[in-house]
Amino acid sequence: MISNSYDVIVIGGGYFGSSISYHLSKAGFKTILLEQKEIASGSSGANYGCIQVQDSNMGISLERTLRGFKEAMQLEKTLGCNLDLREMGSLIVAENDVEMSELVKLYNSKRDYGLPVEFLDPRAIKKIEPYINESILKGASYMKQGRLTPWKLVYAFVNKGKEYGLNVREGSKVVDYIRVGDVIKGVVLENGDKIYGRHVIITAGAYSKKLGELAGIGIPVDYIKGEALVTEAVKPMMFNYLSSAAFFTDAHGGSGNCALAMMQSHDGNFLLGETGSAGPKDPDTINRLPSKLHLREMGRLATRYYPVLKDLKIIRTFSVPSPYTQDLEPVFGKTEIEGLYVAAGFKSCVVITTVIGQEMTDIIKKNDN
Ligand SMILES: Cc1cc2nc3c(=O)[nH]c(=O)nc-3n(C[C@H](O)[C@H](O)[C@H](O)COP(=O)(O)OP(=O)(O)OC[C@H]3O[C@@H](n4cnc5c(N)ncnc54)[C@H](O)[C@@H]3O)c2cc1C
């Protein structure tokens, strides 16, 4: 008979759900991971996989990010599998004095916190990016980071978790909670199945607000419609992850402007993405096709930076609901409802998946009387 009673129920099979489930299982908690579609079918299966450090916020996020970076670069060893993990630099390019002075202001203060960011002039950028059109650049902030294949990381956590007894159910949408008085004691699935657990953790990315509403609490995680395209594979022509300074000033603002981030994968495909548009209120109703306007704009910006890309064929486009919070700090920890926890809305994700898995496991240990 299939068990329906667990120590911990984790809702959502993305970076955070998979990492938290793995760490809990490893710590001996009987854990089930519930995913409404397939593992890595959300934002975590459709991103660059950059182990972003420059993107971090000050304070608590920056501290976690720096700790997480060291752990992230060891993940192949920790999980015992190939994740295509490699070092990759990150350039944030400015095209004018205003953008450059914003970058300098932002990263000078981060440098005070120990972030090893350098500032490069157009000649120095050209040295590490020989195909770039340096004539349009004012400068860039730069630091060494890392990159891995996104879905490989999510599956690696899940598969390793299974070795420690993790139970995984795909096609299992949580539609309600089981309550005893004021305490949450489990979840109800769309097909009517009831699953019991002493602790329920929401790691549902862009859907976390909806799951909070189901429980009667506000989880201030919004989302934007992340849009991306993939080109055919070509010889190596780009060696760092690049984003426009506008990507950082505009990103997650729902301004409607196109702010580009791009990279070339180790297979040779270019990935172009942007996060400027707000999605519909309910992420379930998001149009999975990117807007033609943004696709054109991404192409225009990318070929401005790298004129050699102008004849490349686009082989795939997609859009995903990508979570964020207005104050750019994550929603993490115990909620006001006994038995209910949340981990969502992180700005830099890949880099802190391990740290968040460990921290949530510690929180559950403390609350597991
Ligand atoms: C184009 C683009 C590029 C990006 N590049 C990077 C990058 O290089 N590095 C980086 O760190 N971040 C990047 N990001 C951001 C990153 O992808 C997301 O922030 C991250 O994937 C969020 O992970 P998550 O686990 O919180 O959510 P998700 O991966 O979205 O996982 C949530 C899961 O919950 C499931 N779910 C929802 N509701 C329910 C329910 N009721 N019952 C069961 N399951 C449910 C969903 O199906 C989903 O699989 C990028 C984003 C975009 C759009």
The ligand as an SDF file (V2000), in Angstrom:
LIG
                    3D

 53 58  0  0  0  0  0  0  0  0999 V2000
   14.9240   33.7010  -18.9860 C   0  0  0  0  0  0  0  0  0  0  0  0
   15.3030   33.4660  -17.5470 C   0  0  0  0  0  0  0  0  0  0  0  0
   16.6240   33.1860  -17.2190 C   0  0  0  0  0  0  0  0  0  0  0  0
   16.9810   32.9950  -15.8870 C   0  0  0  0  0  0  0  0  0  0  0  0
   18.2760   32.6920  -15.6100 N   0  0  0  0  0  0  0  0  0  0  0  0
   18.6550   32.4640  -14.3190 C   0  0  0  0  0  0  0  0  0  0  0  0
   19.9970   32.1260  -14.0320 C   0  0  0  0  0  0  0  0  0  0  0  0
   20.8400   32.0360  -14.9130 O   0  0  0  0  0  0  0  0  0  0  0  0
   20.3260   31.9160  -12.7340 N   0  0  0  0  0  0  0  0  0  0  0  0
   19.4220   32.0040  -11.6980 C   0  0  0  0  0  0  0  0  0  0  0  0
   19.8030   31.8020  -10.5400 O   0  0  0  0  0  0  0  0  0  0  0  0
   18.1320   32.3000  -11.9550 N   0  0  0  0  0  0  0  0  0  0  0  0
   17.7190   32.5200  -13.2340 C   0  0  0  0  0  0  0  0  0  0  0  0
   16.4120   32.8060  -13.5230 N   0  0  0  0  0  0  0  0  0  0  0  0
   15.4430   32.8150  -12.4120 C   0  0  0  0  0  0  0  0  0  0  0  0
   15.0980   31.3730  -11.9890 C   0  0  0  0  0  0  0  0  0  0  0  0
   14.8210   30.5810  -13.1190 O   0  0  0  0  0  0  0  0  0  0  0  0
   13.8900   31.3100  -11.0550 C   0  0  0  0  0  0  0  0  0  0  0  0
   13.9160   32.3420  -10.1290 O   0  0  0  0  0  0  0  0  0  0  0  0
   13.8810   29.9610  -10.3290 C   0  0  0  0  0  0  0  0  0  0  0  0
   13.8240   28.9250  -11.2800 O   0  0  0  0  0  0  0  0  0  0  0  0
   12.7370   29.8300   -9.3440 C   0  0  0  0  0  0  0  0  0  0  0  0
   12.7950   28.5440   -8.7900 O   0  0  0  0  0  0  0  0  0  0  0  0
   11.6200   28.0010   -7.8760 P   0  0  0  0  0  0  0  0  0  0  0  0
   12.0120   26.6400   -7.4090 O   0  0  0  0  0  0  0  0  0  0  0  0
   11.2790   29.0170   -6.8390 O   0  0  0  0  0  0  0  0  0  0  0  0
   10.3480   27.9630   -8.8720 O   0  0  0  0  0  0  0  0  0  0  0  0
    9.9690   26.9890  -10.0960 P   0  0  0  0  0  0  0  0  0  0  0  0
   11.1310   26.4320  -10.7910 O   0  0  0  0  0  0  0  0  0  0  0  0
    8.9830   27.7180  -10.9300 O   0  0  0  0  0  0  0  0  0  0  0  0
    9.2810   25.7670   -9.3670 O   0  0  0  0  0  0  0  0  0  0  0  0
    7.9940   25.8530   -8.8060 C   0  0  0  0  0  0  0  0  0  0  0  0
    7.2620   24.5630   -9.1420 C   0  0  0  0  0  0  0  0  0  0  0  0
    6.0650   24.5210   -8.3910 O   0  0  0  0  0  0  0  0  0  0  0  0
    5.1030   23.8170   -9.1550 C   0  0  0  0  0  0  0  0  0  0  0  0
    3.7790   24.1180   -8.5990 N   0  0  0  0  0  0  0  0  0  0  0  0
    3.1430   25.3060   -8.6240 C   0  0  0  0  0  0  0  0  0  0  0  0
    1.9350   25.2140   -8.0300 N   0  0  0  0  0  0  0  0  0  0  0  0
    1.8180   23.9220   -7.6050 C   0  0  0  0  0  0  0  0  0  0  0  0
    0.7880   23.2090   -6.9260 C   0  0  0  0  0  0  0  0  0  0  0  0
   -0.3680   23.7890   -6.5730 N   0  0  0  0  0  0  0  0  0  0  0  0
    0.9930   21.8950   -6.6390 N   0  0  0  0  0  0  0  0  0  0  0  0
    2.1560   21.2780   -7.0120 C   0  0  0  0  0  0  0  0  0  0  0  0
    3.1460   21.9090   -7.6730 N   0  0  0  0  0  0  0  0  0  0  0  0
    2.9900   23.2220   -7.9630 C   0  0  0  0  0  0  0  0  0  0  0  0
    5.3340   24.3790  -10.5580 C   0  0  0  0  0  0  0  0  0  0  0  0
    4.7990   23.5260  -11.5520 O   0  0  0  0  0  0  0  0  0  0  0  0
    6.8530   24.4860  -10.6060 C   0  0  0  0  0  0  0  0  0  0  0  0
    7.4500   23.3390  -11.1960 O   0  0  0  0  0  0  0  0  0  0  0  0
   16.0020   33.0440  -14.8440 C   0  0  0  0  0  0  0  0  0  0  0  0
   14.6790   33.3250  -15.1790 C   0  0  0  0  0  0  0  0  0  0  0  0
   14.3260   33.5220  -16.5120 C   0  0  0  0  0  0  0  0  0  0  0  0
   12.8940   33.7960  -16.8340 C   0  0  0  0  0  0  0  0  0  0  0  0
  1  2  1  0
  2  3  1  0
  2 52  2  0
  3  4  2  0
  4  5  1  0
  4 50  1  0
  5  6  2  0
  6  7  1  0
  6 13  1  0
  7  8  2  0
  7  9  1  0
  9 10  1  0
 10 11  2  0
 10 12  1  0
 12 13  2  0
 13 14  1  0
 14 15  1  0
 14 50  1  0
 15 16  1  0
 16 17  1  0
 16 18  1  0
 18 19  1  0
 18 20  1  0
 20 21  1  0
 20 22  1  0
 22 23  1  0
 23 24  1  0
 24 25  2  0
 24 26  1  0
 24 27  1  0
 27 28  1  0
 28 29  2  0
 28 30  1  0
 28 31  1  0
 31 32  1  0
 32 33  1  0
 33 34  1  0
 33 48  1  0
 34 35  1  0
 35 36  1  0
 35 46  1  0
 36 37  1  0
 36 45  1  0
 37 38  2  0
 38 39  1  0
 39 40  1  0
 39 45  2  0
 40 41  1  0
 40 42  2  0
 42 43  1  0
 43 44  2  0
 44 45  1  0
 46 47  1  0
 46 48  1  0
 48 49  1  0
 50 51  2  0
 51 52  1  0
 52 53  1  0
M  END
$$$$
